[in-house]
Structure formats: structure tokens, C-alpha cells
Amino acid sequence: MMFPFFSNLRKSRSRLHVTTLFDQDTFYPAFQKTLRTCKRELIIESPFITMKRINLLLPEFRRLQQRGVKIIINTRPLEEHDDYLRGQAEEAIELLLDMDVKIFFTGGHHRKLAIIDRRVLWEGSLNILSQNDSCEIMRRIESVELALEMINFVKSLRYMI
């Protein structure tokens, strides 16, 4: 006899096509590789933004822009950053806005995720646009169904209008 919990777990796992875990050392090379496959849309939710991470990702963002990819970033309002991080965020946001990246601000924001072409979902504890010196995890999930579920759950559709 199978317990109902395990039966439901098996059914829900079948929705995951491919899933892989990354840490702070392996995330960025894998994320950049995934960005190179992006054709239409990139959504990033990261509460903080630093120039170190923007400088790392800016070449990828420029390539995406040249290919006509829409880039959307949701982060904390500037007044929710301490003085040092506020200056970093202001400088980075200015660079991104000059590239026509769409920036949205959500008070109390603390989500860390990225959705690529509504088919690849990255989620975990790593601040994609600011991670510096911390032990983190990120999961990469290839699933249109789960990417759309996340878009609906965090109400990302408001960014796409």
C-alpha cells in the first residue's frame, strides 16, 4: 500500500522536466549560459543590486538587448537600501535604464528568482543582482508549467503589460 502523500509527490514531480541545484560558486556561469539561450524575455527579481554583479551581467544583458529580448527587473525601492547599497543600486539602475531595461520597485521585496522565456525558472536564496560573499543555493527548473505558475504566483504579469 502506498501512502497518499508519496503518491501525490510522485505526480507533482512528473511536472519537473529538468531540475539542477547550484551554489554561489556554480550559479553565475550556469546562469550566464542560460541567458545566452534567451530569445524573448528575461524577468529577474532581486531585492538588491550592486555594481559588481551588474558589471558581471551587463555584457549578457547587452547581447540580449541587441537580439530584441525584453529585460524586466523587480527590486526594492531605493529608500529601502542602506546608504552604501543605495548608491550602488542608483548607479546600476541608471545604467540599466539607459539600456531600456524595465525596472519595477516592490516595497519589502525579498524574492530571488529569474524566469527566462517563460520556460526556465531559477529560484533560491541567492540575490542574483547583488550576491557577494555568502553561502547560497539556486535551483534551475526547465518547465513551462512551473515558470508560468511562478509568474502567476508573484503576479509578474503586471510587468509584461
matplotlib code that plots the C-alpha trace (Angstrom):
import matplotlib.pyplot as plt

x = [0.0, 1.3, 0.8, -1.3, 1.5, 4.0, 1.6, 0.9, 4.6, 5.3, 2.6, 3.9, 7.5, 6.5, 5.9, 9.6, 11.3, 14.9, 16.0, 19.5, 20.9, 23.7, 25.6, 27.2, 30.3, 28.5, 25.4, 26.8, 28.5, 25.3, 23.0, 25.1, 24.9, 21.2, 20.9, 22.7, 19.7, 17.1, 15.1, 12.2, 12.0, 14.1, 12.5, 14.7, 13.5, 16.4, 16.0, 19.4, 21.6, 25.4, 27.8, 29.9, 27.1, 25.8, 29.3, 29.4, 26.0, 26.0, 27.7, 25.0, 22.2, 23.6, 23.7, 20.1, 19.1, 20.8, 18.6, 15.5, 15.0, 12.8, 14.5, 12.4, 13.8, 11.9, 13.9, 13.4, 12.8, 16.0, 14.9, 14.9, 18.6, 21.3, 23.5, 26.2, 23.9, 21.6, 24.5, 25.3, 21.7, 21.3, 24.3, 23.3, 19.7, 20.8, 22.9, 20.0, 17.5, 19.9, 19.6, 15.8, 15.6, 12.2, 12.7, 9.9, 10.1, 8.3, 8.4, 9.6, 10.8, 12.9, 12.3, 15.3, 14.3, 14.7, 12.4, 13.7, 11.3, 8.6, 10.3, 13.3, 12.8, 15.7, 14.7, 16.5, 18.3, 20.9, 20.4, 21.1, 22.0, 24.0, 25.4, 28.8, 30.2, 27.5, 26.7, 23.6, 21.5, 19.7, 17.6, 17.2, 14.0, 13.1, 9.3, 6.9, 4.2, 6.3, 7.6, 4.1, 3.0, 5.6, 4.7, 1.1, 2.1, 4.3, 2.0, 4.8, 2.2, 1.8, 5.4, 4.6, 1.8]
y = [0.0, 3.4, 6.4, 9.2, 11.7, 9.8, 9.2, 12.9, 13.6, 11.3, 13.0, 16.5, 15.6, 14.4, 18.1, 18.9, 18.2, 19.0, 20.5, 21.1, 22.7, 25.3, 27.2, 30.6, 29.3, 27.5, 29.7, 32.6, 30.5, 28.4, 31.4, 33.2, 30.1, 30.0, 33.8, 33.0, 30.9, 33.6, 34.7, 36.8, 37.8, 37.8, 38.6, 38.9, 39.5, 40.5, 42.7, 44.3, 45.5, 46.1, 47.3, 44.2, 42.0, 44.4, 44.6, 40.8, 40.5, 43.7, 42.1, 39.4, 42.0, 44.0, 40.9, 40.2, 43.8, 43.5, 40.4, 42.3, 40.4, 42.3, 42.6, 43.2, 43.6, 43.9, 45.1, 47.1, 50.8, 52.8, 54.2, 50.6, 50.3, 51.4, 54.3, 52.2, 49.9, 52.8, 54.4, 51.1, 50.5, 54.0, 53.7, 50.3, 51.2, 54.3, 52.0, 49.6, 52.3, 53.7, 50.3, 50.4, 47.7, 47.9, 48.4, 47.9, 48.5, 46.5, 47.5, 44.8, 42.8, 39.8, 37.2, 35.8, 34.4, 34.6, 33.4, 33.0, 32.9, 31.5, 28.1, 28.2, 29.2, 29.9, 30.2, 30.1, 32.2, 34.0, 37.7, 37.5, 41.1, 41.6, 38.3, 38.9, 36.8, 34.4, 30.7, 30.3, 27.9, 28.3, 25.7, 25.8, 24.2, 23.7, 23.7, 25.9, 24.9, 25.8, 29.0, 30.2, 29.1, 31.3, 34.3, 34.0, 33.4, 36.5, 38.5, 39.2, 39.6, 43.3, 43.8, 42.5, 44.8]
z = [0.0, -0.9, 1.4, -0.3, 0.4, -1.6, -4.4, -4.8, -4.6, -7.5, -9.6, -8.8, -9.6, -13.0, -13.9, -13.4, -16.7, -15.6, -12.3, -11.1, -7.9, -7.9, -5.2, -5.1, -7.0, -9.8, -10.2, -12.3, -15.1, -15.4, -15.3, -18.0, -20.2, -19.8, -20.7, -24.0, -24.9, -24.1, -27.1, -25.9, -22.2, -19.0, -15.7, -12.6, -9.1, -6.8, -3.7, -4.0, -6.9, -6.8, -9.4, -9.0, -10.2, -12.8, -14.3, -14.5, -16.2, -18.3, -21.3, -21.3, -20.9, -23.9, -26.1, -25.1, -25.9, -29.3, -30.0, -29.0, -25.7, -23.2, -19.8, -16.7, -13.2, -9.9, -6.9, -3.7, -3.7, -3.3, 0.1, 1.5, 0.9, 3.4, 2.2, 0.7, -1.2, -2.2, -4.1, -5.8, -6.7, -8.1, -10.3, -11.6, -12.2, -14.1, -16.4, -16.9, -17.6, -20.2, -21.9, -21.8, -19.1, -17.4, -13.6, -11.1, -7.4, -4.7, -1.1, 1.3, -1.7, -0.8, -3.7, -5.6, -8.9, -12.7, -15.4, -18.9, -21.9, -19.6, -19.8, -17.3, -13.7, -11.3, -7.7, -4.4, -1.8, -4.0, -4.8, -8.5, -8.9, -5.7, -4.3, -2.9, 0.0, 1.2, 1.0, -1.2, -3.3, -6.5, -8.4, -12.2, -13.4, -17.0, -17.1, -18.9, -16.4, -13.3, -14.9, -15.6, -12.2, -10.6, -12.9, -11.8, -8.1, -7.8, -10.2, -12.7, -15.4, -14.3, -15.6, -19.0, -19.9]

ax = plt.figure().add_subplot(projection="3d")
ax.plot(x, y, z, "-o")
ax.set_aspect("equal")
plt.show()
